[in-house]
Amino acid sequence: MADDERGRAELAEWERIDQLLAVAVPNAVYDPDADVAVQEELAAVEAELREAAPVAARADELQALRGLGSMEQTEPREGDEAVRDELTRRAGSYVQKDVDACLAHALAAHLGHYTDPAARAAAADLPVHPPKRGPCPASATGRRGASGAGRGPDGPPVPRRIVR
């Protein structure tokens, strides 16, 4: 059990509980509000949630814009790279490709927070690639139509062959 990280953490927690019990007054009632370790853990969780809230809100916004086919109407903001990861976690890699294309276009055109050279330098290592044409692919803007008929997997029209 102590070979992995989780096992070590659980073992440390049981040792901490054992120490609490050793110094406890007989018939004492455990009060988690008085337990420093519990309060520190709760504070850390709250801090994580506060830090994640803006990312989740921006992910909601981009997901809604993507659904409306108007993702290209928003300028990128600082932190959109983390939003990209959140959207991928929520919806899968098909969204990631769309967001990557929009971020790559914004980076190449120096839009939004990418007007700052430092932001562009920081984004140089990101796995986004400049689009071949236009600000966002058809799949990112939702302009495929309800079924995507007549489109290839990446959005460009597929020539149709008429059979008689």
trRosetta pair geometry for C-beta under 8 A, 3 or more apart (Angstrom, degrees):
i j d omega theta_ij theta_ji phi_ij phi_ji
1 4 7.9 -75 -176 34 36 85
1 7 4.0 -179 166 -153 60 120
1 10 7.0 -79 168 73 116 123
1 11 6.5 134 118 -58 110 111
2 7 5.1 -145 -87 129 22 113
2 8 5.4 76 -152 -84 69 68
2 11 5.3 10 -94 -26 95 158
3 7 6.1 31 42 57 53 151
4 7 4.7 93 56 9 77 107
4 8 7.1 -143 94 -7 39 88
5 8 5.8 -56 -150 35 31 110
5 9 6.4 29 154 -18 65 107
6 9 5.7 -55 -149 37 33 112
6 10 6.3 32 154 -18 67 106
7 10 5.8 -54 -146 37 30 110
7 11 6.3 32 154 -19 64 107
8 11 5.7 -54 -146 37 30 113
8 12 6.3 32 154 -19 65 105
9 12 5.7 -53 -148 36 31 111
9 13 6.4 32 152 -20 64 105
10 13 5.6 -53 -149 35 33 113
10 14 6.5 31 153 -17 66 103
11 14 5.8 -53 -149 36 32 109
11 15 6.4 32 152 -18 64 105
12 15 5.6 -54 -148 37 33 112
12 16 6.4 37 151 -22 65 104
13 16 5.5 -51 -149 34 33 114
13 17 6.5 34 152 -18 65 103
14 17 5.6 -50 -147 37 35 112
14 18 6.3 41 151 -24 65 103
15 18 5.5 -49 -148 33 33 116
15 19 6.6 34 152 -18 63 102
16 19 5.7 -53 -152 35 33 111
16 20 6.5 36 149 -20 64 103
16 37 6.2 27 177 -23 153 169
17 20 5.5 -50 -149 34 35 114
17 21 6.4 33 153 -17 66 105
18 21 5.8 -56 -149 38 30 110
18 22 6.4 35 151 -26 64 106
19 22 5.5 -51 -145 30 33 115
19 23 6.7 10 163 -1 65 106
20 23 6.7 -73 -152 46 27 93
20 24 6.1 41 152 -46 66 108
20 30 7.5 56 148 -118 135 106
20 35 7.5 -7 -112 -116 144 108
21 24 5.4 -44 -140 12 32 122
24 28 4.6 -139 -180 49 101 136
24 30 7.8 -44 -116 -81 144 76
25 28 4.3 105 63 -54 81 119
30 35 7.6 16 -177 -51 92 124
31 34 4.2 50 94 15 112 110
31 35 7.0 176 95 -23 58 84
32 35 5.1 -48 -145 23 45 120
32 38 4.7 -102 -166 131 89 168
32 39 8.0 151 157 -51 72 73
33 38 7.9 -75 -71 91 17 128
33 39 7.3 64 -157 -74 38 109
35 38 3.9 57 92 12 114 114
35 39 6.5 163 88 -13 60 86
36 39 5.8 -60 -146 40 31 110
36 40 6.2 32 156 -20 67 106
37 40 5.8 -53 -147 36 29 111
37 41 6.4 29 154 -17 63 107
38 41 5.8 -57 -150 38 30 111
38 42 6.3 30 153 -18 65 107
39 42 5.6 -52 -144 38 32 112
39 43 6.3 35 154 -20 64 105
40 43 5.7 -53 -148 36 31 112
40 44 6.4 32 153 -20 64 105
41 44 5.7 -52 -149 34 32 112
41 45 6.5 32 153 -18 65 104
42 45 5.7 -53 -148 36 33 111
42 46 6.3 34 153 -19 65 106
43 46 5.7 -53 -147 38 31 112
43 47 6.3 34 153 -21 64 105
44 47 5.7 -52 -148 35 31 113
44 48 6.5 34 152 -20 63 104
45 48 5.7 -52 -151 34 33 113
45 49 6.4 32 152 -18 65 106
46 49 5.7 -55 -148 37 32 112
46 50 6.3 33 153 -19 66 105
47 50 5.7 -52 -146 36 32 111
47 51 6.3 31 154 -18 64 108
48 51 5.7 -58 -148 39 29 111
48 52 6.1 21 156 -15 66 113
49 52 5.8 -59 -140 42 29 106
49 53 6.4 49 156 -46 63 96
50 53 5.9 -36 -151 3 30 119
51 54 7.8 -61 180 26 33 95
51 55 7.8 18 139 -2 62 114
52 55 5.4 -65 -159 44 52 114
52 56 5.8 51 148 -24 82 107
53 56 5.8 -57 -145 37 30 110
53 57 6.3 29 158 -19 66 106
54 57 5.6 -53 -144 37 34 112
54 58 6.2 30 158 -15 67 106
54 79 6.8 1 119 143 116 163
55 58 6.0 -57 -147 39 28 106
55 59 6.2 31 152 -22 64 108
55 79 6.4 -123 -92 168 82 116
55 82 5.0 -73 -121 120 127 115
55 83 5.6 -160 -157 -82 75 67
55 86 5.4 149 152 -38 107 151
56 59 5.5 -53 -145 36 31 114
56 60 6.5 37 152 -23 63 101
56 86 6.5 -145 -91 -170 53 152
57 60 5.6 -49 -153 31 32 114
57 61 6.6 33 149 -19 63 104
58 61 5.4 -51 -150 35 37 115
58 62 6.3 31 154 -14 69 104
58 77 6.8 -122 -130 57 141 130
58 79 6.8 126 22 108 165 111
58 80 6.9 -121 152 -101 141 66
58 83 4.6 -78 105 -100 115 137
59 62 6.0 -54 -142 41 31 105
59 63 6.0 33 156 -22 65 109
59 83 4.9 -171 -72 -155 76 85
59 86 4.3 -90 -80 104 148 126
59 87 5.2 -170 -146 -63 101 80
59 90 6.8 129 164 -3 134 145
60 63 5.8 -58 -145 37 26 111
60 64 6.3 25 156 -18 63 107
61 64 5.9 -58 -151 36 27 109
61 65 6.4 24 153 -15 64 108
61 74 7.4 121 141 -106 113 164
62 65 5.5 -53 -143 40 34 111
62 66 6.1 39 155 -24 67 104
62 71 6.4 51 -160 -130 77 100
62 74 7.1 -122 -100 60 76 153
62 80 7.8 113 -64 -142 147 98
62 83 6.1 105 7 155 145 130
62 87 6.4 -67 92 -74 124 140
62 99 6.8 47 165 -105 142 112
63 66 5.6 -50 -146 34 30 114
63 67 6.5 32 152 -20 61 106
63 87 6.2 179 -71 -121 96 105
63 90 7.3 -51 -87 97 143 148
63 91 7.0 157 -121 -34 116 142
63 95 7.5 -14 -108 -142 83 144
64 67 5.6 -55 -151 36 32 113
64 68 6.4 22 154 -11 65 108
65 68 5.8 -61 -147 43 32 105
65 70 5.2 -95 -164 81 83 77
65 71 4.6 118 123 -92 107 56
65 73 6.9 -145 -155 52 123 97
65 74 5.9 -54 -119 -11 171 127
66 69 7.6 38 -180 -73 31 27
66 71 4.8 30 -85 -64 65 121
66 95 6.8 41 176 -137 171 98
66 98 6.3 90 -133 124 124 149
66 99 7.9 -52 -80 -66 134 83
66 140 6.7 -79 -129 -169 93 59
66 142 6.4 130 168 -44 53 112
67 142 6.6 78 -169 -83 17 152
68 142 6.8 163 96 40 20 155
69 141 4.7 49 -168 160 74 66
69 142 3.1 -111 -84 65 83 109
69 143 5.6 107 -153 -56 127 68
70 73 4.5 -11 169 8 96 125
70 74 7.9 93 130 -18 82 86
70 141 6.9 53 -76 -148 24 82
70 142 7.9 -40 -15 33 48 117
71 74 6.6 -61 -170 28 46 102
71 98 6.8 85 50 156 171 113
71 99 7.7 -113 -174 -95 145 61
71 102 5.7 -94 135 -78 114 154
71 136 5.8 159 84 -145 105 168
71 140 5.3 -94 58 160 141 92
71 141 6.1 -130 33 -95 92 55
71 142 7.8 120 -9 -9 100 96
72 102 6.3 -146 -94 -119 65 109
72 105 7.8 -16 -127 82 98 153
72 135 4.6 98 -143 108 126 128
72 136 4.2 -140 -72 5 108 128
72 140 7.1 94 -49 115 91 114
72 141 5.9 -20 -7 -90 111 108
75 106 6.9 128 -159 -129 63 127
75 111 5.4 -136 -141 156 95 103
75 112 3.6 163 161 -78 97 98
75 113 8.0 132 142 -9 102 63
76 80 4.8 -94 -159 9 91 161
76 102 7.3 154 -68 134 104 94
76 103 5.9 94 -99 -117 143 70
76 106 4.3 117 -5 139 126 168
76 107 7.9 0 29 -50 161 68
76 111 6.4 102 22 100 94 94
76 112 3.8 179 60 63 67 161
76 113 6.1 -94 108 29 87 88
76 114 6.3 43 69 -15 128 105
77 80 5.4 123 57 -44 63 102
77 112 6.0 -105 -67 -174 39 127
77 113 5.8 80 -153 -18 32 122
78 113 4.5 153 -53 -119 76 171
78 119 6.8 -104 -97 -117 91 127
79 82 5.2 -42 -171 34 71 113
79 83 6.4 78 132 -24 78 98
80 83 4.8 -48 -147 36 46 120
80 84 6.4 60 149 -30 68 93
80 99 7.7 -164 166 -175 101 112
80 103 6.3 179 117 -100 125 113
80 112 8.0 28 -11 132 144 157
80 113 8.0 171 3 33 111 124
81 84 5.5 -40 -155 23 34 118
81 85 7.1 33 147 -14 59 99
81 103 7.3 100 -85 -141 70 154
81 123 7.2 -164 -66 -114 132 89
81 126 6.0 -114 -122 -113 127 133
82 85 5.7 -50 -156 34 39 112
82 86 6.5 41 146 -19 67 104
83 86 5.4 -53 -149 37 36 114
83 87 6.3 37 152 -19 68 103
83 99 7.6 -152 107 -156 92 146
84 87 5.9 -54 -148 36 28 109
84 88 6.4 30 152 -19 62 106
84 96 6.3 82 179 -131 92 74
84 99 4.6 176 -117 122 92 141
84 100 7.0 90 -147 -65 137 66
84 103 6.8 -33 -70 -33 138 148
85 88 5.6 -53 -148 36 32 113
85 89 6.4 35 152 -21 65 103
86 89 5.6 -52 -149 34 32 112
86 90 6.3 27 153 -16 65 108
87 90 5.6 -57 -145 40 32 110
87 91 5.8 -25 176 28 70 110
87 95 4.8 -121 150 126 110 135
87 96 6.8 163 96 -74 100 61
87 99 6.0 124 66 -37 150 151
88 91 7.1 -77 -122 57 18 72
88 92 6.8 -37 -160 146 55 9
88 93 6.0 31 -144 -93 99 50
88 95 6.3 -158 -85 74 51 100
88 96 4.3 38 -91 -69 109 113
90 95 7.7 -15 74 40 91 158
91 94 7.1 -87 133 60 99 87
91 95 4.4 63 86 -15 126 140
92 95 6.4 110 71 9 59 94
92 96 7.7 -106 125 -6 42 99
93 96 4.8 -48 -151 29 54 124
93 97 6.7 59 155 -25 75 93
94 97 6.2 -46 -159 25 34 112
94 98 7.3 31 147 -13 60 105
94 139 7.8 -106 178 166 92 131
95 98 5.6 -59 -158 38 41 112
95 99 6.2 34 151 -15 75 107
96 99 5.9 -58 -144 41 30 106
96 100 6.0 37 155 -25 66 108
97 100 5.6 -51 -145 33 27 116
97 101 6.6 30 155 -21 60 103
97 137 7.9 -31 138 38 96 143
97 139 7.2 3 102 97 113 136
97 140 7.9 -133 110 -70 72 96
98 101 5.9 -55 -155 30 30 111
98 102 6.8 22 152 -11 63 106
98 136 7.1 40 -168 -169 78 106
98 137 6.7 -116 -119 54 68 103
98 139 5.6 -122 -88 111 104 90
98 140 3.5 152 -156 -101 94 84
99 102 5.8 -58 -150 40 36 108
99 103 6.1 32 154 -16 69 108
99 140 7.4 160 -53 -128 33 115
100 103 5.8 -59 -143 41 28 108
100 104 6.0 30 158 -21 66 109
100 127 7.2 -52 -124 107 127 77
100 128 4.4 -170 -158 -121 82 86
100 129 6.9 30 157 27 116 68
101 104 5.8 -53 -143 36 27 112
101 105 6.4 29 155 -19 62 105
101 128 7.8 -160 -58 -160 21 100
101 131 5.0 65 -158 -80 89 112
101 136 5.5 108 113 -140 111 60
101 137 5.0 -41 170 -6 172 98
101 140 5.4 -136 67 -40 126 147
102 105 5.8 -52 -148 35 31 111
102 106 6.4 30 154 -17 64 107
102 135 6.9 33 -123 154 68 82
102 136 4.7 7 -83 -99 87 108
102 140 5.8 174 -43 180 104 152
103 106 5.6 -55 -147 39 33 111
103 107 6.1 35 153 -22 66 106
103 123 7.7 -152 166 -156 109 133
103 126 7.4 -80 133 127 136 151
103 128 4.8 -88 92 -127 112 165
104 107 5.6 -52 -146 36 31 113
104 108 6.3 27 156 -16 65 107
104 128 4.3 -159 -66 153 91 106
104 129 5.5 -8 -112 86 153 28
104 130 4.7 -169 166 -97 113 33
104 131 5.7 139 93 -27 119 73
105 108 5.9 -58 -146 40 29 107
105 109 6.0 7 161 0 66 115
105 111 7.6 5 120 19 77 132
105 130 7.2 106 -79 -148 45 65
105 131 5.2 -4 -68 9 96 121
105 134 7.6 -44 -108 120 140 47
105 135 4.6 119 166 -153 159 55
105 136 6.4 -101 7 -62 152 59
106 109 6.1 -66 -136 52 25 97
106 110 7.9 -125 167 50 55 2
106 111 4.1 -93 -146 60 78 108
106 112 5.5 -2 -169 22 129 115
106 114 5.4 139 140 12 87 141
107 110 7.6 22 -177 -74 27 39
107 114 5.0 -148 -110 -132 48 153
107 120 6.3 130 -156 -126 85 82
107 123 5.4 -142 -116 120 128 146
107 128 6.8 129 5 95 145 131
107 130 7.4 -116 77 -88 104 81
108 130 4.8 79 -61 -121 139 113
108 131 7.8 -126 17 28 146 75
109 114 7.8 85 74 91 59 133
109 135 7.7 -28 -10 -112 151 89
110 114 5.2 -144 -141 118 40 94
110 115 5.2 82 165 -100 92 53
110 120 7.0 -30 -109 -74 82 132
111 114 5.8 33 57 52 45 111
111 115 7.2 -3 -152 -50 9 85
112 115 7.0 -170 83 -12 27 89
113 116 6.1 -30 176 19 65 111
113 119 4.9 -164 139 -138 90 167
114 119 5.4 -132 -106 108 42 119
114 120 5.4 82 -161 -75 81 84
114 123 6.8 -34 -110 12 103 155
115 119 7.7 38 50 47 42 131
116 119 4.2 80 75 4 102 107
116 120 7.0 -175 92 -8 54 82
117 120 5.5 -54 -148 38 38 112
117 121 6.2 39 153 -21 69 104
118 121 5.6 -51 -146 36 32 112
118 122 6.3 33 153 -19 64 105
119 122 5.7 -53 -146 37 32 111
119 123 6.3 26 154 -16 64 110
120 123 5.7 -61 -146 41 31 108
120 124 6.9 57 149 -51 61 87
121 124 5.7 -26 -161 -12 36 119
122 125 7.7 -62 175 26 40 96
123 126 4.9 -32 -166 2 66 125
123 128 7.5 -29 177 41 103 121
131 134 6.3 -75 128 70 142 62
131 135 7.3 106 39 -179 154 11
131 136 7.4 -143 -71 -104 160 22
131 137 6.7 -165 -132 -52 126 83
134 137 7.2 120 84 -86 119 38
136 140 4.0 -109 173 86 110 134
136 141 5.3 125 100 -47 119 96
137 140 4.9 99 57 3 73 100
137 141 7.3 -159 95 2 40 88
137 154 7.1 -81 -164 170 147 77
137 155 5.0 154 168 23 108 166
138 141 6.0 -67 -147 46 34 100
138 143 4.8 -93 -156 65 85 100
138 144 5.8 109 142 -66 108 76
138 151 7.0 -136 102 -132 141 139
138 155 3.9 157 54 -170 104 122
138 156 7.6 146 15 -71 132 38
139 142 7.7 39 -174 -72 30 33
139 144 6.4 30 -98 -45 59 124
139 154 7.0 -99 -17 -173 134 38
139 155 4.4 -116 -30 -72 92 119
144 147 8.0 -117 131 83 100 34
144 148 4.2 -1 154 -109 131 70
144 151 5.1 -72 -142 3 101 163
144 155 6.6 -107 -84 -126 106 77
145 148 6.3 179 66 -67 84 24
145 149 6.3 -58 87 36 137 78
145 150 7.6 49 26 41 143 107
145 151 7.7 170 31 -13 102 123
148 151 4.9 -89 -180 51 76 120
150 157 5.8 -22 155 -139 90 82
150 158 6.2 -164 -174 42 40 84
150 160 6.9 -45 -120 -51 85 116
151 155 5.6 -28 -170 -146 121 31
151 156 7.0 143 -150 76 75 22
151 157 6.3 -61 -101 -101 57 40
151 158 6.4 120 -164 -7 8 95
152 155 6.8 -29 64 41 75 22
152 156 5.4 -1 30 62 115 73
152 157 7.4 55 -9 120 88 9
152 158 4.8 126 -59 -66 82 102
